[in-house]
Each structure stands twice: as structure tokens, then as C-alpha cells.
């Protein structure tokens, strides 16, 4: 199963700003697709909800 990636806008809670980042898409226990990346400025983990799998 190929890893899915997501590239786009994430909201960084530490910078309190939107950041462009690229990360992996994961599916949580509820079947929601989430993109996970790291803020290119401060290194904080970023999560973005993409919707139902
Ligand atoms: Zn940040």
C-alpha cells in the first residue's frame, strides 16, 4: 500500500499562522483522513483534517 502524501496549507498553533508544508496522510480509528507535517519555521507537528476515508 503506497504512502499518500499531502502538500498544502496547515495552520501552525505555535506560529499562529498558516504554513505551506508537505507530509504523510494517515487514517485514524474513526476513519478520518489526517495530513501530518512539520512546520518549516518552528518544527511543531502540524495536523490537517482532510475528511472521511
Ligand atoms: Zn510554526
mmCIF file of the protein (N, C-alpha, C, O) and its ligand, coordinates in Angstrom:
data_MODEL
# 
_entry.id   MODEL 
# 
loop_
_entity.id 
_entity.type 
_entity.pdbx_number_of_molecules 
1 polymer     1 
2 non-polymer 1 
# 
_entity_poly.entity_id                      1 
_entity_poly.type                           'polypeptide(L)' 
_entity_poly.nstd_linkage                   no 
_entity_poly.nstd_monomer                   no 
_entity_poly.pdbx_seq_one_letter_code       
;(UNK)(UNK)(UNK)(UNK)(UNK)(UNK)(UNK)(UNK)(UNK)(UNK)(UNK)(UNK)(UNK)(UNK)(UNK)(UNK)
(UNK)(UNK)(UNK)(UNK)(UNK)(UNK)(UNK)(UNK)(UNK)(UNK)(UNK)(UNK)(UNK)(UNK)(UNK)(UNK)
(UNK)(UNK)(UNK)(UNK)(UNK)(UNK)(UNK)(UNK)(UNK)(UNK)(UNK)(UNK)(UNK)(UNK)(UNK)(UNK)
(UNK)(UNK)(UNK)(UNK)(UNK)
;
_entity_poly.pdbx_seq_one_letter_code_can   XXXXXXXXXXXXXXXXXXXXXXXXXXXXXXXXXXXXXXXXXXXXXXXXXXXXX 
_entity_poly.pdbx_strand_id                 A 
# 
loop_
_entity_poly_seq.entity_id 
_entity_poly_seq.num 
_entity_poly_seq.mon_id 
_entity_poly_seq.hetero 
1 1  UNK n 
1 2  UNK n 
1 3  UNK n 
1 4  UNK n 
1 5  UNK n 
1 6  UNK n 
1 7  UNK n 
1 8  UNK n 
1 9  UNK n 
1 10 UNK n 
1 11 UNK n 
1 12 UNK n 
1 13 UNK n 
1 14 UNK n 
1 15 UNK n 
1 16 UNK n 
1 17 UNK n 
1 18 UNK n 
1 19 UNK n 
1 20 UNK n 
1 21 UNK n 
1 22 UNK n 
1 23 UNK n 
1 24 UNK n 
1 25 UNK n 
1 26 UNK n 
1 27 UNK n 
1 28 UNK n 
1 29 UNK n 
1 30 UNK n 
1 31 UNK n 
1 32 UNK n 
1 33 UNK n 
1 34 UNK n 
1 35 UNK n 
1 36 UNK n 
1 37 UNK n 
1 38 UNK n 
1 39 UNK n 
1 40 UNK n 
1 41 UNK n 
1 42 UNK n 
1 43 UNK n 
1 44 UNK n 
1 45 UNK n 
1 46 UNK n 
1 47 UNK n 
1 48 UNK n 
1 49 UNK n 
1 50 UNK n 
1 51 UNK n 
1 52 UNK n 
1 53 UNK n 
# 
loop_
_struct_asym.id 
_struct_asym.entity_id 
A 1 
B 2 
# 
loop_
_chem_comp.id 
_chem_comp.type 
_chem_comp.mon_nstd_flag 
UNK 'L-peptide linking' . 
ZN  non-polymer         . 
# 
_pdbx_entity_nonpoly.entity_id   2 
_pdbx_entity_nonpoly.name        ? 
_pdbx_entity_nonpoly.comp_id     ZN 
# 
_pdbx_nonpoly_scheme.asym_id         B 
_pdbx_nonpoly_scheme.entity_id       2 
_pdbx_nonpoly_scheme.mon_id          ZN 
_pdbx_nonpoly_scheme.ndb_seq_num     1 
_pdbx_nonpoly_scheme.pdb_seq_num     101 
_pdbx_nonpoly_scheme.auth_seq_num    101 
_pdbx_nonpoly_scheme.pdb_mon_id      ZN 
_pdbx_nonpoly_scheme.auth_mon_id     ZN 
_pdbx_nonpoly_scheme.pdb_strand_id   A 
_pdbx_nonpoly_scheme.pdb_ins_code    . 
# 
loop_
_atom_site.group_PDB 
_atom_site.id 
_atom_site.type_symbol 
_atom_site.label_atom_id 
_atom_site.label_alt_id 
_atom_site.label_comp_id 
_atom_site.label_asym_id 
_atom_site.label_entity_id 
_atom_site.label_seq_id 
_atom_site.pdbx_PDB_ins_code 
_atom_site.Cartn_x 
_atom_site.Cartn_y 
_atom_site.Cartn_z 
_atom_site.occupancy 
_atom_site.B_iso_or_equiv 
_atom_site.pdbx_formal_charge 
_atom_site.auth_seq_id 
_atom_site.auth_comp_id 
_atom_site.auth_asym_id 
_atom_site.auth_atom_id 
_atom_site.pdbx_PDB_model_num 
ATOM   1   N  N  . UNK A 1 1  ? 0.853   -1.197 0.000  1.00 0.00 ? 1   UNK A N  1 
ATOM   2   C  CA . UNK A 1 1  ? 0.000   0.000  0.000  1.00 0.00 ? 1   UNK A CA 1 
ATOM   3   C  C  . UNK A 1 1  ? 0.891   1.251  0.000  1.00 0.00 ? 1   UNK A C  1 
ATOM   4   O  O  . UNK A 1 1  ? 1.691   1.456  0.913  1.00 0.00 ? 1   UNK A O  1 
ATOM   5   N  N  . UNK A 1 2  ? 0.744   2.049  -0.999 1.00 0.00 ? 2   UNK A N  1 
ATOM   6   C  CA . UNK A 1 2  ? 1.589   3.235  -1.159 1.00 0.00 ? 2   UNK A CA 1 
ATOM   7   C  C  . UNK A 1 2  ? 1.235   4.304  -0.136 1.00 0.00 ? 2   UNK A C  1 
ATOM   8   O  O  . UNK A 1 2  ? 0.071   4.487  0.223  1.00 0.00 ? 2   UNK A O  1 
ATOM   9   N  N  . UNK A 1 3  ? 2.247   4.993  0.317  1.00 0.00 ? 3   UNK A N  1 
ATOM   10  C  CA . UNK A 1 3  ? 2.017   6.099  1.231  1.00 0.00 ? 3   UNK A CA 1 
ATOM   11  C  C  . UNK A 1 3  ? 1.453   7.287  0.467  1.00 0.00 ? 3   UNK A C  1 
ATOM   12  O  O  . UNK A 1 3  ? 1.940   7.654  -0.602 1.00 0.00 ? 3   UNK A O  1 
ATOM   13  N  N  . UNK A 1 4  ? 0.446   7.858  1.026  1.00 0.00 ? 4   UNK A N  1 
ATOM   14  C  CA . UNK A 1 4  ? -0.165  9.030  0.400  1.00 0.00 ? 4   UNK A CA 1 
ATOM   15  C  C  . UNK A 1 4  ? 0.413   10.278 1.053  1.00 0.00 ? 4   UNK A C  1 
ATOM   16  O  O  . UNK A 1 4  ? 0.570   10.336 2.273  1.00 0.00 ? 4   UNK A O  1 
ATOM   17  N  N  . UNK A 1 5  ? 0.723   11.257 0.249  1.00 0.00 ? 5   UNK A N  1 
ATOM   18  C  CA . UNK A 1 5  ? 1.255   12.494 0.810  1.00 0.00 ? 5   UNK A CA 1 
ATOM   19  C  C  . UNK A 1 5  ? 0.306   13.649 0.514  1.00 0.00 ? 5   UNK A C  1 
ATOM   20  O  O  . UNK A 1 5  ? -0.496  13.606 -0.419 1.00 0.00 ? 5   UNK A O  1 
ATOM   21  N  N  . UNK A 1 6  ? 0.427   14.660 1.327  1.00 0.00 ? 6   UNK A N  1 
ATOM   22  C  CA . UNK A 1 6  ? -0.384  15.854 1.172  1.00 0.00 ? 6   UNK A CA 1 
ATOM   23  C  C  . UNK A 1 6  ? 0.539   17.062 1.208  1.00 0.00 ? 6   UNK A C  1 
ATOM   24  O  O  . UNK A 1 6  ? 1.425   17.167 2.056  1.00 0.00 ? 6   UNK A O  1 
ATOM   25  N  N  . UNK A 1 7  ? 0.313   17.958 0.280  1.00 0.00 ? 7   UNK A N  1 
ATOM   26  C  CA . UNK A 1 7  ? 1.102   19.188 0.262  1.00 0.00 ? 7   UNK A CA 1 
ATOM   27  C  C  . UNK A 1 7  ? 0.136   20.364 0.195  1.00 0.00 ? 7   UNK A C  1 
ATOM   28  O  O  . UNK A 1 7  ? -0.715  20.435 -0.692 1.00 0.00 ? 7   UNK A O  1 
ATOM   29  N  N  . UNK A 1 8  ? 0.278   21.275 1.134  1.00 0.00 ? 8   UNK A N  1 
ATOM   30  C  CA . UNK A 1 8  ? -0.620  22.417 1.128  1.00 0.00 ? 8   UNK A CA 1 
ATOM   31  C  C  . UNK A 1 8  ? -0.548  23.197 2.426  1.00 0.00 ? 8   UNK A C  1 
ATOM   32  O  O  . UNK A 1 8  ? 0.459   23.169 3.133  1.00 0.00 ? 8   UNK A O  1 
ATOM   33  N  N  . UNK A 1 9  ? -1.635  23.892 2.725  1.00 0.00 ? 9   UNK A N  1 
ATOM   34  C  CA . UNK A 1 9  ? -1.655  24.764 3.884  1.00 0.00 ? 9   UNK A CA 1 
ATOM   35  C  C  . UNK A 1 9  ? -2.005  24.016 5.160  1.00 0.00 ? 9   UNK A C  1 
ATOM   36  O  O  . UNK A 1 9  ? -2.951  23.230 5.203  1.00 0.00 ? 9   UNK A O  1 
ATOM   37  N  N  . UNK A 1 10 ? -1.229  24.276 6.184  1.00 0.00 ? 10  UNK A N  1 
ATOM   38  C  CA . UNK A 1 10 ? -1.523  23.800 7.532  1.00 0.00 ? 10  UNK A CA 1 
ATOM   39  C  C  . UNK A 1 10 ? -1.557  25.030 8.431  1.00 0.00 ? 10  UNK A C  1 
ATOM   40  O  O  . UNK A 1 10 ? -0.933  26.047 8.129  1.00 0.00 ? 10  UNK A O  1 
ATOM   41  N  N  . UNK A 1 11 ? -2.285  24.929 9.528  1.00 0.00 ? 11  UNK A N  1 
ATOM   42  C  CA . UNK A 1 11 ? -2.267  26.017 10.495 1.00 0.00 ? 11  UNK A CA 1 
ATOM   43  C  C  . UNK A 1 11 ? -1.338  25.631 11.635 1.00 0.00 ? 11  UNK A C  1 
ATOM   44  O  O  . UNK A 1 11 ? -1.538  24.605 12.286 1.00 0.00 ? 11  UNK A O  1 
ATOM   45  N  N  . UNK A 1 12 ? -0.328  26.447 11.873 1.00 0.00 ? 12  UNK A N  1 
ATOM   46  C  CA . UNK A 1 12 ? 0.593   26.198 12.972 1.00 0.00 ? 12  UNK A CA 1 
ATOM   47  C  C  . UNK A 1 12 ? 0.100   26.934 14.209 1.00 0.00 ? 12  UNK A C  1 
ATOM   48  O  O  . UNK A 1 12 ? -0.035  28.157 14.209 1.00 0.00 ? 12  UNK A O  1 
ATOM   49  N  N  . UNK A 1 13 ? -0.172  26.157 15.281 1.00 0.00 ? 13  UNK A N  1 
ATOM   50  C  CA . UNK A 1 13 ? -0.698  26.763 16.502 1.00 0.00 ? 13  UNK A CA 1 
ATOM   51  C  C  . UNK A 1 13 ? 0.381   27.549 17.245 1.00 0.00 ? 13  UNK A C  1 
ATOM   52  O  O  . UNK A 1 13 ? 0.076   28.460 18.015 1.00 0.00 ? 13  UNK A O  1 
ATOM   53  N  N  . UNK A 1 14 ? 1.640   27.190 17.010 1.00 0.00 ? 14  UNK A N  1 
ATOM   54  C  CA . UNK A 1 14 ? 2.732   27.878 17.696 1.00 0.00 ? 14  UNK A CA 1 
ATOM   55  C  C  . UNK A 1 14 ? 3.035   29.221 17.024 1.00 0.00 ? 14  UNK A C  1 
ATOM   56  O  O  . UNK A 1 14 ? 3.200   30.240 17.695 1.00 0.00 ? 14  UNK A O  1 
ATOM   57  N  N  . UNK A 1 15 ? 3.105   29.204 15.694 1.00 0.00 ? 15  UNK A N  1 
ATOM   58  C  CA . UNK A 1 15 ? 3.336   30.455 14.948 1.00 0.00 ? 15  UNK A CA 1 
ATOM   59  C  C  . UNK A 1 15 ? 2.059   31.292 14.858 1.00 0.00 ? 15  UNK A C  1 
ATOM   60  O  O  . UNK A 1 15 ? 2.113   32.491 14.581 1.00 0.00 ? 15  UNK A O  1 
ATOM   61  N  N  . UNK A 1 16 ? 0.918   30.654 15.093 1.00 0.00 ? 16  UNK A N  1 
ATOM   62  C  CA . UNK A 1 16 ? -0.382  31.287 14.873 1.00 0.00 ? 16  UNK A CA 1 
ATOM   63  C  C  . UNK A 1 16 ? -0.491  31.830 13.445 1.00 0.00 ? 16  UNK A C  1 
ATOM   64  O  O  . UNK A 1 16 ? -0.946  32.950 13.211 1.00 0.00 ? 16  UNK A O  1 
ATOM   65  N  N  . UNK A 1 17 ? -0.058  30.994 12.510 1.00 0.00 ? 17  UNK A N  1 
ATOM   66  C  CA . UNK A 1 17 ? -0.070  31.385 11.102 1.00 0.00 ? 17  UNK A CA 1 
ATOM   67  C  C  . UNK A 1 17 ? -0.201  30.149 10.226 1.00 0.00 ? 17  UNK A C  1 
ATOM   68  O  O  . UNK A 1 17 ? 0.079   29.030 10.656 1.00 0.00 ? 17  UNK A O  1 
ATOM   69  N  N  . UNK A 1 18 ? -0.630  30.373 8.993  1.00 0.00 ? 18  UNK A N  1 
ATOM   70  C  CA . UNK A 1 18 ? -0.709  29.273 8.030  1.00 0.00 ? 18  UNK A CA 1 
ATOM   71  C  C  . UNK A 1 18 ? 0.657   29.044 7.411  1.00 0.00 ? 18  UNK A C  1 
ATOM   72  O  O  . UNK A 1 18 ? 1.380   29.984 7.083  1.00 0.00 ? 18  UNK A O  1 
ATOM   73  N  N  . UNK A 1 19 ? 0.991   27.778 7.261  1.00 0.00 ? 19  UNK A N  1 
ATOM   74  C  CA . UNK A 1 19 ? 2.284   27.397 6.691  1.00 0.00 ? 19  UNK A CA 1 
ATOM   75  C  C  . UNK A 1 19 ? 2.084   26.401 5.564  1.00 0.00 ? 19  UNK A C  1 
ATOM   76  O  O  . UNK A 1 19 ? 1.219   25.528 5.630  1.00 0.00 ? 19  UNK A O  1 
ATOM   77  N  N  . UNK A 1 20 ? 2.898   26.546 4.529  1.00 0.00 ? 20  UNK A N  1 
ATOM   78  C  CA . UNK A 1 20 ? 2.918   25.546 3.470  1.00 0.00 ? 20  UNK A CA 1 
ATOM   79  C  C  . UNK A 1 20 ? 3.831   24.413 3.907  1.00 0.00 ? 20  UNK A C  1 
ATOM   80  O  O  . UNK A 1 20 ? 4.981   24.649 4.279  1.00 0.00 ? 20  UNK A O  1 
ATOM   81  N  N  . UNK A 1 21 ? 3.332   23.192 3.865  1.00 0.00 ? 21  UNK A N  1 
ATOM   82  C  CA . UNK A 1 21 ? 4.142   22.058 4.282  1.00 0.00 ? 21  UNK A CA 1 
ATOM   83  C  C  . UNK A 1 21 ? 3.709   20.818 3.521  1.00 0.00 ? 21  UNK A C  1 
ATOM   84  O  O  . UNK A 1 21 ? 2.662   20.793 2.874  1.00 0.00 ? 21  UNK A O  1 
ATOM   85  N  N  . UNK A 1 22 ? 4.547   19.782 3.617  1.00 0.00 ? 22  UNK A N  1 
ATOM   86  C  CA . UNK A 1 22 ? 4.257   18.521 2.962  1.00 0.00 ? 22  UNK A CA 1 
ATOM   87  C  C  . UNK A 1 22 ? 4.419   17.401 3.971  1.00 0.00 ? 22  UNK A C  1 
ATOM   88  O  O  . UNK A 1 22 ? 5.396   17.365 4.719  1.00 0.00 ? 22  UNK A O  1 
ATOM   89  N  N  . UNK A 1 23 ? 3.454   16.481 3.992  1.00 0.00 ? 23  UNK A N  1 
ATOM   90  C  CA . UNK A 1 23 ? 3.551   15.400 4.952  1.00 0.00 ? 23  UNK A CA 1 
ATOM   91  C  C  . UNK A 1 23 ? 2.760   14.184 4.517  1.00 0.00 ? 23  UNK A C  1 
ATOM   92  O  O  . UNK A 1 23 ? 2.187   14.159 3.428  1.00 0.00 ? 23  UNK A O  1 
ATOM   93  N  N  . UNK A 1 24 ? 2.733   13.177 5.375  1.00 0.00 ? 24  UNK A N  1 
ATOM   94  C  CA . UNK A 1 24 ? 2.028   11.937 5.075  1.00 0.00 ? 24  UNK A CA 1 
ATOM   95  C  C  . UNK A 1 24 ? 0.566   12.027 5.479  1.00 0.00 ? 24  UNK A C  1 
ATOM   96  O  O  . UNK A 1 24 ? 0.204   12.728 6.425  1.00 0.00 ? 24  UNK A O  1 
ATOM   97  N  N  . UNK A 1 25 ? -0.267  11.302 4.740  1.00 0.00 ? 25  UNK A N  1 
ATOM   98  C  CA . UNK A 1 25 ? -1.676  11.186 5.078  1.00 0.00 ? 25  UNK A CA 1 
ATOM   99  C  C  . UNK A 1 25 ? -1.879  9.900  5.861  1.00 0.00 ? 25  UNK A C  1 
ATOM   100 O  O  . UNK A 1 25 ? -1.451  8.827  5.435  1.00 0.00 ? 25  UNK A O  1 
ATOM   101 N  N  . UNK A 1 26 ? -2.532  10.017 7.005  1.00 0.00 ? 26  UNK A N  1 
ATOM   102 C  CA . UNK A 1 26 ? -2.839  8.846  7.821  1.00 0.00 ? 26  UNK A CA 1 
ATOM   103 C  C  . UNK A 1 26 ? -4.344  8.798  8.056  1.00 0.00 ? 26  UNK A C  1 
ATOM   104 O  O  . UNK A 1 26 ? -5.029  9.817  7.962  1.00 0.00 ? 26  UNK A O  1 
ATOM   105 N  N  . UNK A 1 27 ? -4.858  7.593  8.365  1.00 0.00 ? 27  UNK A N  1 
ATOM   106 C  CA . UNK A 1 27 ? -6.281  7.432  8.666  1.00 0.00 ? 27  UNK A CA 1 
ATOM   107 C  C  . UNK A 1 27 ? -6.392  7.022  10.123 1.00 0.00 ? 27  UNK A C  1 
ATOM   108 O  O  . UNK A 1 27 ? -5.781  6.038  10.540 1.00 0.00 ? 27  UNK A O  1 
ATOM   109 N  N  . UNK A 1 28 ? -7.162  7.764  10.899 1.00 0.00 ? 28  UNK A N  1 
ATOM   110 C  CA . UNK A 1 28 ? -7.275  7.441  12.324 1.00 0.00 ? 28  UNK A CA 1 
ATOM   111 C  C  . UNK A 1 28 ? -8.362  6.391  12.561 1.00 0.00 ? 28  UNK A C  1 
ATOM   112 O  O  . UNK A 1 28 ? -8.977  5.895  11.617 1.00 0.00 ? 28  UNK A O  1 
ATOM   113 N  N  . UNK A 1 29 ? -8.589  6.060  13.834 1.00 0.00 ? 29  UNK A N  1 
ATOM   114 C  CA . UNK A 1 29 ? -9.516  4.987  14.208 1.00 0.00 ? 29  UNK A CA 1 
ATOM   115 C  C  . UNK A 1 29 ? -10.949 5.269  13.780 1.00 0.00 ? 29  UNK A C  1 
ATOM   116 O  O  . UNK A 1 29 ? -11.733 4.341  13.580 1.00 0.00 ? 29  UNK A O  1 
ATOM   117 N  N  . UNK A 1 30 ? -11.290 6.527  13.639 1.00 0.00 ? 30  UNK A N  1 
ATOM   118 C  CA . UNK A 1 30 ? -12.656 6.890  13.238 1.00 0.00 ? 30  UNK A CA 1 
ATOM   119 C  C  . UNK A 1 30 ? -12.827 6.950  11.721 1.00 0.00 ? 30  UNK A C  1 
ATOM   120 O  O  . UNK A 1 30 ? -13.905 7.271  11.222 1.00 0.00 ? 30  UNK A O  1 
ATOM   121 N  N  . UNK A 1 31 ? -11.756 6.638  10.999 1.00 0.00 ? 31  UNK A N  1 
ATOM   122 C  CA . UNK A 1 31 ? -11.838 6.647  9.542  1.00 0.00 ? 31  UNK A CA 1 
ATOM   123 C  C  . UNK A 1 31 ? -11.665 8.018  8.932  1.00 0.00 ? 31  UNK A C  1 
ATOM   124 O  O  . UNK A 1 31 ? -12.009 8.239  7.771  1.00 0.00 ? 31  UNK A O  1 
ATOM   125 N  N  . UNK A 1 32 ? -11.132 8.940  9.715  1.00 0.00 ? 32  UNK A N  1 
ATOM   126 C  CA . UNK A 1 32 ? -10.888 10.284 9.204  1.00 0.00 ? 32  UNK A CA 1 
ATOM   127 C  C  . UNK A 1 32 ? -9.471  10.386 8.664  1.00 0.00 ? 32  UNK A C  1 
ATOM   128 O  O  . UNK A 1 32 ? -8.519  9.948  9.310  1.00 0.00 ? 32  UNK A O  1 
ATOM   129 N  N  . UNK A 1 33 ? -9.337  10.953 7.499  1.00 0.00 ? 33  UNK A N  1 
ATOM   130 C  CA . UNK A 1 33 ? -8.013  11.130 6.914  1.00 0.00 ? 33  UNK A CA 1 
ATOM   131 C  C  . UNK A 1 33 ? -7.388  12.401 7.463  1.00 0.00 ? 33  UNK A C  1 
ATOM   132 O  O  . UNK A 1 33 ? -8.004  13.468 7.467  1.00 0.00 ? 33  UNK A O  1 
ATOM   133 N  N  . UNK A 1 34 ? -6.149  12.264 7.927  1.00 0.00 ? 34  UNK A N  1 
ATOM   134 C  CA . UNK A 1 34 ? -5.429  13.386 8.501  1.00 0.00 ? 34  UNK A CA 1 
ATOM   135 C  C  . UNK A 1 34 ? -4.089  13.525 7.799  1.00 0.00 ? 34  UNK A C  1 
ATOM   136 O  O  . UNK A 1 34 ? -3.417  12.531 7.521  1.00 0.00 ? 34  UNK A O  1 
ATOM   137 N  N  . UNK A 1 35 ? -3.711  14.747 7.518  1.00 0.00 ? 35  UNK A N  1 
ATOM   138 C  CA . UNK A 1 35 ? -2.369  15.001 6.991  1.00 0.00 ? 35  UNK A CA 1 
ATOM   139 C  C  . UNK A 1 35 ? -1.498  15.450 8.150  1.00 0.00 ? 35  UNK A C  1 
ATOM   140 O  O  . UNK A 1 35 ? -1.891  16.291 8.958  1.00 0.00 ? 35  UNK A O  1 
ATOM   141 N  N  . UNK A 1 36 ? -0.307  14.873 8.213  1.00 0.00 ? 36  UNK A N  1 
ATOM   142 C  CA . UNK A 1 36 ? 0.632   15.225 9.274  1.00 0.00 ? 36  UNK A CA 1 
ATOM   143 C  C  . UNK A 1 36 ? 1.907   15.773 8.666  1.00 0.00 ? 36  UNK A C  1 
ATOM   144 O  O  . UNK A 1 36 ? 2.489   15.167 7.766  1.00 0.00 ? 36  UNK A O  1 
ATOM   145 N  N  . UNK A 1 37 ? 2.332   16.913 9.157  1.00 0.00 ? 37  UNK A N  1 
ATOM   146 C  CA . UNK A 1 37 ? 3.556   17.524 8.647  1.00 0.00 ? 37  UNK A CA 1 
ATOM   147 C  C  . UNK A 1 37 ? 4.230   18.284 9.776  1.00 0.00 ? 37  UNK A C  1 
ATOM   148 O  O  . UNK A 1 37 ? 3.757   18.294 10.912 1.00 0.00 ? 37  UNK A O  1 
ATOM   149 N  N  . UNK A 1 38 ? 5.330   18.911 9.445  1.00 0.00 ? 38  UNK A N  1 
ATOM   150 C  CA . UNK A 1 38 ? 6.036   19.729 10.430 1.00 0.00 ? 38  UNK A CA 1 
ATOM   151 C  C  . UNK A 1 38 ? 6.145   21.144 9.918  1.00 0.00 ? 38  UNK A C  1 
ATOM   152 O  O  . UNK A 1 38 ? 6.383   21.377 8.733  1.00 0.00 ? 38  UNK A O  1 
ATOM   153 N  N  . UNK A 1 39 ? 5.968   22.090 10.825 1.00 0.00 ? 39  UNK A N  1 
ATOM   154 C  CA . UNK A 1 39 ? 6.103   23.491 10.471 1.00 0.00 ? 39  UNK A CA 1 
ATOM   155 C  C  . UNK A 1 39 ? 7.541   23.765 10.014 1.00 0.00 ? 39  UNK A C  1 
ATOM   156 O  O  . UNK A 1 39 ? 8.491   23.473 10.740 1.00 0.00 ? 39  UNK A O  1 
ATOM   157 N  N  . UNK A 1 40 ? 7.697   24.327 8.809  1.00 0.00 ? 40  UNK A N  1 
ATOM   158 C  CA . UNK A 1 40 ? 9.050   24.601 8.313  1.00 0.00 ? 40  UNK A CA 1 
ATOM   159 C  C  . UNK A 1 40 ? 9.757   25.714 9.083  1.00 0.00 ? 40  UNK A C  1 
ATOM   160 O  O  . UNK A 1 40 ? 10.969  25.885 8.956  1.00 0.00 ? 40  UNK A O  1 
ATOM   161 N  N  . UNK A 1 41 ? 9.015   26.459 9.869  1.00 0.00 ? 41  UNK A N  1 
ATOM   162 C  CA . UNK A 1 41 ? 9.597   27.574 10.610 1.00 0.00 ? 41  UNK A CA 1 
ATOM   163 C  C  . UNK A 1 41 ? 10.002  27.161 12.033 1.00 0.00 ? 41  UNK A C  1 
ATOM   164 O  O  . UNK A 1 41 ? 11.134  27.408 12.449 1.00 0.00 ? 41  UNK A O  1 
ATOM   165 N  N  . UNK A 1 42 ? 9.081   26.532 12.779 1.00 0.00 ? 42  UNK A N  1 
ATOM   166 C  CA . UNK A 1 42 ? 9.362   26.234 14.186 1.00 0.00 ? 42  UNK A CA 1 
ATOM   167 C  C  . UNK A 1 42 ? 9.486   24.743 14.480 1.00 0.00 ? 42  UNK A C  1 
ATOM   168 O  O  . UNK A 1 42 ? 9.914   24.373 15.573 1.00 0.00 ? 42  UNK A O  1 
ATOM   169 N  N  . UNK A 1 43 ? 9.123   23.877 13.533 1.00 0.00 ? 43  UNK A N  1 
ATOM   170 C  CA . UNK A 1 43 ? 9.284   22.440 13.727 1.00 0.00 ? 43  UNK A CA 1 
ATOM   171 C  C  . UNK A 1 43 ? 8.158   21.764 14.482 1.00 0.00 ? 43  UNK A C  1 
ATOM   172 O  O  . UNK A 1 43 ? 8.233   20.569 14.766 1.00 0.00 ? 43  UNK A O  1 
ATOM   173 N  N  . UNK A 1 44 ? 7.103   22.520 14.816 1.00 0.00 ? 44  UNK A N  1 
ATOM   174 C  CA . UNK A 1 44 ? 5.954   21.940 15.502 1.00 0.00 ? 44  UNK A CA 1 
ATOM   175 C  C  . UNK A 1 44 ? 5.197   20.991 14.577 1.00 0.00 ? 44  UNK A C  1 
ATOM   176 O  O  . UNK A 1 44 ? 5.088   21.233 13.375 1.00 0.00 ? 44  UNK A O  1 
ATOM   177 N  N  . UNK A 1 45 ? 4.678   19.912 15.153 1.00 0.00 ? 45  UNK A N  1 
ATOM   178 C  CA . UNK A 1 45 ? 3.866   18.997 14.354 1.00 0.00 ? 45  UNK A CA 1 
ATOM   179 C  C  . UNK A 1 45 ? 2.568   19.663 13.951 1.00 0.00 ? 45  UNK A C  1 
ATOM   180 O  O  . UNK A 1 45 ? 1.902   20.311 14.759 1.00 0.00 ? 45  UNK A O  1 
ATOM   181 N  N  . UNK A 1 46 ? 2.220   19.491 12.678 1.00 0.00 ? 46  UNK A N  1 
ATOM   182 C  CA . UNK A 1 46 ? 1.009   20.077 12.137 1.00 0.00 ? 46  UNK A CA 1 
ATOM   183 C  C  . UNK A 1 46 ? 0.049   18.972 11.730 1.00 0.00 ? 46  UNK A C  1 
ATOM   184 O  O  . UNK A 1 46 ? 0.462   17.952 11.178 1.00 0.00 ? 46  UNK A O  1 
ATOM   185 N  N  . UNK A 1 47 ? -1.232  19.176 12.005 1.00 0.00 ? 47  UNK A N  1 
ATOM   186 C  CA . UNK A 1 47 ? -2.262  18.231 11.590 1.00 0.00 ? 47  UNK A CA 1 
ATOM   187 C  C  . UNK A 1 47 ? -3.313  18.963 10.793 1.00 0.00 ? 47  UNK A C  1 
ATOM   188 O  O  . UNK A 1 47 ? -3.677  20.096 11.109 1.00 0.00 ? 47  UNK A O  1 
ATOM   189 N  N  . UNK A 1 48 ? -3.795  18.312 9.761  1.00 0.00 ? 48  UNK A N  1 
ATOM   190 C  CA . UNK A 1 48 ? -4.883  18.880 8.995  1.00 0.00 ? 48  UNK A CA 1 
ATOM   191 C  C  . UNK A 1 48 ? -5.891  17.774 8.694  1.00 0.00 ? 48  UNK A C  1 
ATOM   192 O  O  . UNK A 1 48 ? -5.533  16.717 8.174  1.00 0.00 ? 48  UNK A O  1 
ATOM   193 N  N  . UNK A 1 49 ? -7.141  18.030 9.026  1.00 0.00 ? 49  UNK A N  1 
ATOM   194 C  CA . UNK A 1 49 ? -8.189  17.047 8.762  1.00 0.00 ? 49  UNK A CA 1 
ATOM   195 C  C  . UNK A 1 49 ? -8.618  17.160 7.307  1.00 0.00 ? 49  UNK A C  1 
ATOM   196 O  O  . UNK A 1 49 ? -8.968  18.242 6.834  1.00 0.00 ? 49  UNK A O  1 
ATOM   197 N  N  . UNK A 1 50 ? -8.589  16.034 6.602  1.00 0.00 ? 50  UNK A N  1 
ATOM   198 C  CA . UNK A 1 50 ? -8.923  16.031 5.178  1.00 0.00 ? 50  UNK A CA 1 
ATOM   199 C  C  . UNK A 1 50 ? -10.326 15.502 4.919  1.00 0.00 ? 50  UNK A C  1 
ATOM   200 O  O  . UNK A 1 50 ? -10.887 15.740 3.849  1.00 0.00 ? 50  UNK A O  1 
ATOM   201 N  N  . UNK A 1 51 ? -10.895 14.790 5.878  1.00 0.00 ? 51  UNK A N  1 
ATOM   202 C  CA . UNK A 1 51 ? -12.245 14.258 5.688  1.00 0.00 ? 51  UNK A CA 1 
ATOM   203 C  C  . UNK A 1 51 ? -12.273 12.747 5.779  1.00 0.00 ? 51  UNK A C  1 
ATOM   204 O  O  . UNK A 1 51 ? -11.266 12.119 6.108  1.00 0.00 ? 51  UNK A O  1 
ATOM   205 N  N  . UNK A 1 52 ? -13.416 12.169 5.490  1.00 0.00 ? 52  UNK A N  1 
ATOM   206 C  CA . UNK A 1 52 ? -13.606 10.725 5.606  1.00 0.00 ? 52  UNK A CA 1 
ATOM   207 C  C  . UNK A 1 52 ? -12.784 9.971  4.566  1.00 0.00 ? 52  UNK A C  1 
ATOM   208 O  O  . UNK A 1 52 ? -12.610 10.429 3.437  1.00 0.00 ? 52  UNK A O  1 
ATOM   209 N  N  . UNK A 1 53 ? -12.282 8.807  4.969  1.00 0.00 ? 53  UNK A N  1 
ATOM   210 C  CA . UNK A 1 53 ? -11.505 7.966  4.061  1.00 0.00 ? 53  UNK A CA 1 
ATOM   211 C  C  . UNK A 1 53 ? -12.424 7.354  3.006  1.00 0.00 ? 53  UNK A C  1 
ATOM   212 O  O  . UNK A 1 53 ? -11.963 6.609  2.141  1.00 0.00 ? 53  UNK A O  1 
HETATM 213 ZN ZN . ZN  B 2 .  ? 5.286   27.037 13.351 1.00 0.00 ? 101 ZN  A ZN 1 
# 
